[in-house]
Amino acid sequence: MPSLNSRSTRRCRAFTLIELLVVIAIIAVLIALLLPAVQQAREAARRSQCKNNLKQIGLALHNYVDAFSAFPPVSVLPAGVTSEPWSAQARLLPFIEQTALHNLIDWGASTEFTANPIVCATRVPIYLCPSEIQDRARPTAKLTHYPLNYCFNEGTWFVFDPLTGQGGDGAFFPNRAMRPADFSDGMSNTLGASEVKTYAPNLWDSMNPGMPGIPPPANPAALASYLGGTFDSNGHTEWVEGDVHESGFTTTFGPNTFVPYSSGGFNYDVDFISMRDGESTTVSTYAAVTARSYHVGTVNALLMDGSVRSIGNSLDLRVWRGLGTRARQEVLGEF
């Protein structure tokens, strides 16, 4: 006669297909609910690391001031000749724990970054945002370059006149090592650096405008009359180079402003440089090189006092441009 235990065992049955599907559906719903939270947590961590990178750059700038009594020049352009200058980022290397890399540069032998292909190809982690999706080297016929996400503020629009040496109204411009006293607006009210995106589409060397005194375009539509020259998607891919489209930005347009340009049937969000600084001995440089980031709705920015702020896309353009100037005495209010 079968035992009681054996009868109970026979009564047990497996899950039905419907029950199994219900369990799977519940698990899927839970994953769908949790995934955005996980992604948000990861983005928060990346944004925090991005801010920390900028804070370290700010600390490096002030340590540089302690050593040299001035901030580093964004580039050094010899008069009367064309040049491919080293960037301010290269000059900061000893102050971001990259002394060995800095020691590879023979500053006395050449003022041009092309003299050292090893430095050009080196990835400098602090110069890259963890949210950057194109963290990769850019090989060319002559050199391999590595991009960057943090660039220095070169003012509203006008950058440099090689004939007179006059520079723009930003925290940095070629051939000038700014001192703290130069910031009459206050260093807490002046942008030092901001995020940009690597492999930025850009137009360069249109030679228009080509003389000083041209006011900045009020909006991207007003920029259209200047667009021309050479088009590529290699902006901000050379951290060693002192040109504004590689290691600088301007406040012509607000954070993450879309600047449209069509080429080959595709629409691009473009930067514009009338003449690459260092590539002409007579033609002035104007630039609309926009601060951009992968952090939704904001860019992280470093102020010259070393503080870091997240600045929203909706910030009034007048305030953004006011933050970009060092000595215009604008009344900014809250930002």
Buried (B, 14 or more C-beta within 10 A) or exposed (E): EEEEEEEEEEEEEEEEEEEEEEEEEEEEEEEEEEEEEEEEEEBEEBBEEBBBBBBBBBEBBBBBBEEEEBBBBBBBBEEEEEBBBBBBBBBBBBBBEBEEBBEEBEEEEBBBBBBBBEBBBBEBEBBBBBBBEBBEEBEEEEBEBBBBBBBBBBBBBBBBBBBEEEBBBBBBBBBBBBEEEBBEBBBEBBBBBBBBBBBBBBBBBBBBBBEEEBEBBEEBEEBBEBBBBEBEBBBBBBBBBBBBBBBBBBBBBBBBBEBEBEEEEEEBBBBBBBBBBBBBBEBBBBBBBBBBBBBEEBBBBBBBBBBBBBBEEEBEBEBBBBBBBBEBEBEBEEB
